[in-house]
Amino acid sequence: MQVDRRGVQRGVPENRGDRPILLDPRTPFELSGEGRRSVKILGRNLRRIEPRGSQTFSITFSPRADGTHTATLQIATGAGTLSCTIAGSTKTAE
């Protein structure tokens, strides 16, 4: 997932299977990596993704310094952990 500006972006995990994906209610989302402090996940109340369905959550990107910021988002489910890389970059206008 690429984030090219400060502000709110959308994440949309999809379930392409035949059974629901149940998200772990204790720790559904975890961020790791050097840029994790530049990213916040909103809408953490997701609990279930129906078969052939999707859910939407919001990601805010608010870096404290210019440059590229990379974090790994892990979503804990009953079937294992889904993960994706979130990369954002920003530079001061000249």
C-alpha positions as CSV (number, residue, x, y, z in Angstrom):
1,M,0.0,0.0,0.0
2,Q,1.5,3.3,-1.0
3,V,0.8,6.6,0.8
4,D,2.1,9.6,-1.0
5,R,0.8,12.4,1.2
6,R,-0.2,13.3,4.7
7,G,-3.7,12.6,5.6
8,V,-6.1,9.7,5.6
9,Q,-5.9,6.7,3.2
10,R,-8.1,3.6,3.0
11,G,-7.2,0.0,3.5
12,V,-9.5,-2.7,2.1
13,P,-8.6,-6.3,3.1
14,E,-10.6,-8.8,0.9
15,N,-11.8,-12.3,1.6
16,R,-11.6,-14.3,-1.6
17,G,-12.4,-17.6,0.1
18,D,-15.6,-19.5,1.0
19,R,-15.5,-19.1,4.7
20,P,-15.5,-15.9,6.9
21,I,-12.3,-14.5,8.2
22,L,-12.5,-13.8,11.9
23,L,-10.2,-11.1,13.2
24,D,-8.6,-11.5,16.6
25,P,-10.5,-9.1,18.8
26,R,-7.6,-8.7,21.2
27,T,-5.0,-7.5,18.7
28,P,-6.5,-7.3,15.3
29,F,-3.9,-4.8,14.0
30,E,-0.2,-4.4,14.8
31,L,2.3,-2.1,13.2
32,S,6.1,-2.8,13.1
33,G,9.1,-1.4,11.4
34,E,11.0,1.9,11.4
35,G,8.1,4.0,10.1
36,R,5.4,2.7,12.4
37,R,5.2,5.9,14.3
38,S,4.3,7.8,11.2
39,V,1.2,5.6,10.6
40,K,-2.0,5.1,12.6
41,I,-4.8,2.7,12.0
42,L,-8.3,3.9,12.5
43,G,-11.4,1.7,12.5
44,R,-9.9,-1.1,14.5
45,N,-13.4,-2.5,15.3
46,L,-13.3,-4.9,12.4
47,R,-14.1,-8.4,13.6
48,R,-15.2,-10.4,10.5
49,I,-14.8,-10.4,6.8
50,E,-17.5,-12.3,5.0
51,P,-16.7,-14.8,2.1
52,R,-16.1,-12.8,-1.1
53,G,-16.4,-9.6,0.9
54,S,-14.2,-6.9,2.2
55,Q,-14.0,-4.4,5.0
56,T,-12.6,-0.9,5.1
57,F,-10.4,0.8,7.6
58,S,-8.5,4.1,7.6
59,I,-4.8,4.8,7.8
60,T,-3.4,8.2,8.7
61,F,0.1,9.1,7.6
62,S,1.7,11.9,9.8
63,P,5.5,11.8,9.5
64,R,7.6,14.0,11.7
65,A,10.4,14.2,9.2
66,D,10.8,14.2,5.4
67,G,11.7,11.0,3.6
68,T,10.3,7.6,3.1
69,H,8.6,5.8,6.0
70,T,7.9,2.1,5.8
71,A,5.9,0.0,8.2
72,T,4.4,-3.5,8.2
73,L,0.8,-4.0,9.1
74,Q,-0.2,-7.4,10.5
75,I,-3.8,-8.4,10.8
76,A,-4.4,-11.3,13.2
77,T,-7.1,-13.7,12.1
78,G,-8.3,-17.1,13.3
79,A,-6.6,-18.6,10.2
80,G,-3.3,-16.9,10.6
81,T,-1.8,-13.5,10.2
82,L,-2.2,-11.3,7.1
83,S,0.4,-8.7,6.4
84,C,1.2,-5.9,4.0
85,T,3.8,-3.2,3.7
86,I,2.7,0.5,4.1
87,A,5.2,2.9,2.5
88,G,4.8,6.7,2.6
89,S,7.0,9.5,1.5
90,T,7.0,13.2,1.9
91,K,9.2,16.2,1.3
92,T,9.0,19.8,2.2
93,A,7.7,22.0,-0.6
94,E,10.5,24.2,-2.1
